[in-house]
Amino acid sequence: MPHRFSDRRRLFLFLMAAPAVVYVAAIGLWPLSQGIWYSFYRYNLLRPARTSFVGLQNYVDIFTDDATRTAILNTFQFTIFSVGLQLIFGFCLALLLWRDSRFNRAVLAFLLVPSTITPLVVGLIFKALLGADYGMIGYFLSEAGIGPRTGLLTDASTALWVLIVIDCWEWTPLMTLILLAGLKALPADLLEAGTVDGATAWQRFRLLVLPLMLPSIFLALTLRTMDAFRVFDSVFVTTGGGPNDATNTLMMLGVKEGLQFFNVGYASAVGNVTLLFIALIATVLLLVVRRADVRINGR
């Protein structure tokens, strides 16, 4: 009887999970496998009869083409600076909102508003605000001689940094929410024991709060890094990858190659490289946080 119950339970769990597995296979694994397959071909939708197997040539072109290497560097610069700033500002805001009060709950509710707006709309809003001719911010900056006369988004030296600021404005609240949830879950008795033992606020933060927050920090960094590395919407509506490829990212490059020039093989290779970079970054973050956890907590 126990054996029959175990078999039935296993069958029940399998049937419950089957729809999700089929969905992931159909929506995720099949397109991914198709993308990997196409990446080994020189395949253009405008010239399907000229499709030919080129092996790893598409991947070689990615790392030898100047425009593609610029897109890779822009993507890494955008990800590192935007996620890093969001972690710093998010942690500071989470500490300020740590104490449970009516005022803090109200502030948190308003703080989350930017994260509820789609990146496409956020990009359009900031494009309108920063326009040098009519923008509520860009016009006065231009008149005051701050930044280029044509606007911050039209200059190669400032456009990428403006996009980083836009991304921070939108997603710092999400980082704050994740870190605040981690702070709320900290054991109060441990923190009170540190206070009783005479530890200063900085010592409690460095020796108690920060080590216990490593899992939450890892979660926040991983989620935001994966999302920031795939940035597309805000770049598409604000700069389109310009000026002079100064804000061109891997996702922008893949979309241009696939939907504008119809180079499906090359676009598939760009998408696969993007996934590999994301997996590599997530692995590095895991190793760094794990090593810090071992060094601090001794396990």
DABELSUL-V74448 format. One line per field, one symbol per residue. ss: DSSP state (H for helix, E for strand, - for the rest). A space follows every 50 residues. Layout:
BEGIN
ss->???
END
This chain:
BEGIN
ss->-HHHHHHHHHHHHHHHHHHHHHHHHHHHHHHHHHHHHH--EE-EHHHHHH -EE---HHHHHHHH-HHHHHHHHHHHHHHHHHHHHHHHHHHHHHHH---- -HHHHHHHHHH--HHH--HHHHHHHHHHH--------HHHHHH------- -HHH----HHHHHHHHHHHHHHHHHHHHHHHHHH---HHHHHHHHH---- HHHHHHHHHHHH-HHHHHHHHHHHHHHHH---HHHHHH-----------H HHHHHHHHHH--EHHHHHHHHHHHHHHHHHHHHHHHHHHHHHHHHHH--
END
